[in-house]
């Protein structure tokens, strides 16, 4: 299957429940073959406190406090729309090397199939979220009538439990044989029964990660890159005034021809449509990482493995950015010292670049300001 440009005539980009089974194999194949995936979600609400508008200007929440709030929000509200955009580098594309992108948009229905033991779920909306989505043209009719159905892991386990209960309701209970009773009574501690996996603490996980990096330098695991973090660090001289919103980034990066990435399949902007925003995120990621990578040193110094506090990480990032000339930033991509600018692409995942800019999440409005995975 070709990972080529997306056209309206050739490929669906908005998937509903009638198309899902047919399109799922294609999507899984694209995910398997891609270089990276951009994601975006639209929620039925954000924030767990109905009084969150009453902000205490003298108090910033810590990361732990923000995490607790977001966990409560995730348990209360639902995903209404999911956008996913697999992207792959095509060095031998017909016209020129480029990134091929294939955005998909899914409405996620709140209900489940009636045949599943009449299972029901509560669905909470925030009034402000409804108002926001209506102003941006969100189709709530399509959400309920054509959205894809799903079950969470706990819901699936619960329904399977109900099915087992039904299947076993008419079965006769099997009594143990007389000769088996001594074994059950006398040998209860002859085996080890592990009740719960204790897991690892943060220090142990760091030691394991450090060992893997040293012993397997070519190993590439799953990386999470925050485009907001890249945008706010794209230029130290422009950092305080830089915006990380997708529409603003799209405008600021529109001048950049390379790295080239496929245009969106529909010739109109669709802000706050998850599939469109996922494509915008992919485009911003490609352009921003190229600006940072080619603006100066192609191998910024990685952070020291022993650095554990946030201030040290910030100093390392600033030091890496200081190796670049001040002409880098949103205004224009610097004159890349390559024979063919069409071959400009994001750094390889093994580059030290990602040890500085990968795995760091910008968390605005908190004391720490960022989080390192």
N, C-alpha and C positions, 0 to 999 in steps of 0.2 A: 504494500500500500504506500503510495507516495505521500510524503510529508510536504506537500507543496502549498501554493497560495490558496487561500480560501475565497471562493466566489459564491455569490448568492445562488447562482443557478446550479452549482455543483455540490454544495454541502450545506446542511442545516447548521445554524449556529445556535438557535433557540430550540431546546429539547423539552417536550412535554411528556406526559405519562404514556401517550400512544406511541411515541418515537423511542422511548428510553431503551427498551429491550433490543431494538434494531441498532441503535447507535452506540450502545455500551461497548461492544467488542472494538469498534473503531477508536473510541476514546481510550480504552485500556491500552491499545496498541500504540497510540500517540504518546501516552504517558511513558510507556516502556522505552520508546525510542528517543524521547526528547532530552535536551540538555538541562532545562529547568522548567518549572511550572509557576505561573503567577495565579494567585487566588484572590477572590473578593467575595464578601458576603453582605447581604442586606438583612437586618434583624427586625423583629417585631417590637423591639425596645432596647434601650441601652441605659444602664445604671439601675441599681436596686432601690435607691432611696427616693421616694416621691418628692422630697424636699431638696433634691440635689441642686436646685436653682439658688438656694440660699448658701452661697459660697463664703467660707471664712477666709478672707483675704490674708489674714495673718498666719494661716496654717496650711501648709502643703502636706498632702498625704505621703506616707512612705510607700515604697514598692509593695511591702507586705499589706498595707491597708488598701492600696489600689487593687492588688491581686484578689483580696477577699471580696471587695465590691464587685469585681468582674466575675468571680465565681458565682456569687449570688445572682448576678444578672444573667449569667449563662444558664443557671438552673430555672430561672423564671421565664425568660423570653426564648423565642425560637428563631431559627434561620428561615426566612421566607424565600430567599433567592440566593443561589450559589453561582459564582462565575469561576471558570477554570480555563486557563490558557496555556497549553503546552507549547514550548518554543524550542526549535532545533536550528543549529547552525548548518547552512547548506553552502559549502565552499564551491560546489560545482553547479550551482543554480544556472538556468539557461542564460540569463542576461548578465548577472553579476553575483558575487558571493553575498549572502544575506541571511537574516534570521527569518525562518518560516514560522508563522504563528497561527494557531488554530483555536480561536476562542469559542467557548460554549457557555450557554446561559440556561440555568435550570430553575424553574419555580419549584419550591418544596412545599407540598401540601401539608396542612396541619393534621388531617384526619388519617385513619387507617382503613383497610378493607373491612367491610362488615363481616365477612366470613371468618375473620380471626377472633372467634369467641366473643364477638361484640366488645372487643377491647376499645376503650376510649381514653383520651388524654386531655388534660387541661391545656388551654392555649391562651396566653396572656399577651395583650397588646398595650403599649404605652400610647396615650392620647397624642403626645407630642410626636411620636414616631409615625403614627397614622397621618397626622397633618403634614409632616415632612414628606412622606412617600406620595401622598396625594398631590402635593405641589410639584413633585417631580414626575408625575404621570404614571405611577405604579398601578398596574392592572390587578386589583384585588379579585376581580371575577376570574381571571386566568389562574390566580393562585389557588382558588378553591376548586375550580372545575377541571383544570388541566395540569395542575401541579403534580410532580412525581411523588409517589408514596414511599414511605420508608419506615423502618423500625430501628430504634436505638439498641445497643447491645443488651441493656438491662430489660428493655421491652421484649426483645426477641427471646431472652432466657425465660421471662415470665410466661410468654405465650407457649413456649415449648413445654414449660412445666404444666400448664393447663391441659395441653394435648396429652401429656403423659398420664395425668390424672384421669382424663376421659378414657384413654386406651386401657388403663389398668382397673377401671371401676368394676368391670365384670369378671375380673380374673380371681380365681380362688387363691387364697393365701397358702403358700407352701411352708409346711412346718418342717423344722430341722429333724434329721434322723437321729435316733437314739445314740448311735455310735459317733455322731459329730459333736455331741454336747460336751464331752470332756475337753476337746480342743478349744472350744469357745470359752469355757470356764477357766482353764488352767494356763492358757498362753496369751493373755491379753497384752503383755508387755514385751513379747518376743520380736516385735518389729517397731520401727520408728515411724511415728505418725507426725508429719510436719503440718502444723495447723496454718501457718501464715509465713509468707516470704517477708523477711525483715527489710530487704532492700539494702541500699548503700546510702551513706551520708554524703554531703557535698565534697568533703575532703577525699573520700574513697573514690568517688566518681572522677575527680580531677586527676588523681594518681593513675587510675586506669586509662583515662584519656591521654595523659602524658606518655605512658608506656606505649600505647598503640601508635601515637605519632612518631615515636623514636624507632620502634621496631618495624613499623609498616608505613614508611614515608609516602608510598604511592597510593595508600588506601584513601578512597574518597567516600565518606559517609553522606548522610543527609545534612545539607546546609540550609539554614534559614537566613535570608538576607532581607533587611528592612529598608525599603526605598526611602522612607522618611529619614532614616539615619544617614543614608548616602546623600540625600538632598541637603540636609543641614550641615554636612561636613564637606560639601563639594568645594567650598571656598572659605577659608578662614576669614578672609577680609569681607566676605559677603554673608557670613553665617547668620548674624543677628537679624538681618532683613530678609533672609531667604524664606520662601514658602514651600511647604512640603505637600500641599493639596494637589490632587491629581490634575484638575483643570489648569492650575497655575503652572505646574511642572510641564504639562503638555504645551502650553504657550511658550514657556522659556526654552524648551528643547526643540521646538518646531523647526528651528533654523538648521539643525544638524542633519546632514544627509547620511552620514556614516557614523556608526554602524547602521546598515539598512535593515529595517524590519518591515514585514508585510503591513499594508494598511488594513484598517478595520473593514470587514466585508460590506458594511452599510455606510453609505456616504453622508451620514448625519451623526452629530454628536448625541450620545445617549447617556449623559451623566447620571450616576446612581442606578444604572442597570448593571447588575453584577458582572455579566459577561463582558460588557464594554469596559467597565472599570478594571477587570482583570487584565484585559489587553492593554489598557493605559498603564497599568502597573508594570507589565512586561516591557513595554516601550521605555518607560522611565528607568527601569533597572538597566537595560542595555545601554542607554545613552549616558546615564550618570556614572556607571562603572567605567565606561570608556573615558569620560572626562577625567575622573580621578586617576585612572591607571596611566594614561598617556600624557597627563599634564606635567609630569616630572619624572621622578624615579619609578622605574618599572617594577622594582622590588622593594616596596617600603618595608622598613624593619618590622619584624613581627613582635608582638608584645612578649615580654619575658615570661617564661612559664611559671616563675615563682610569684609574679604579681597577683595579689589577691584582692586588693581594695580598689574601689571605683576610681579614686583620684589617680592611682597609678595608671590605670587603663586610659584615662583621659589624657594624661601626660604623654603616653606612648602614641596615641592617635595624633595629638597635636605635633609631636616630634616627627611623625611620618609625613604629615601634611607640610611641615616646614621645609622638607626637602624639595618641594615643588615650587616653581616660580609663581609669583602673584598673579600672572595673567590667566591662570586657570580659573574656571568658574562658569557661571551661567551665560555670560556674554557671548562666548564662542568657544568651540573646541580649539585647543592649541594646534599649531602646525605639527601634525604627527610626522615623526621622522620615519616614514615608510615609503617604499617605492610605489606602492599601490594602496591608497587610502581605502579602497573598496574592501580590503581585507581586514580592516579594523574590526575587532570583536572584543568581547569581555575577557578578562584574564582567565587563564586556565584555573580550574578548581584547586590545583596543587600549588598555585602561586602564594607567596607570602602576603600578597595583597589581601587575601581573604582571611588571614589570621589577624589582620588589623580591622577590616570592615565587615567580616562575616560573623554571624551569630550574635550581633549586637542589636538590641531593640530600643528604639527611642520611645520613652514614656513621658510625654509632656505633662507638666503640672505636678510632678512628684519631687520629693526632696532629692533623690538620686539622679533623676533625669534620664537614666538609661538602665538597661538590664542586659547582662551577658549570659547567654545560654551555656 
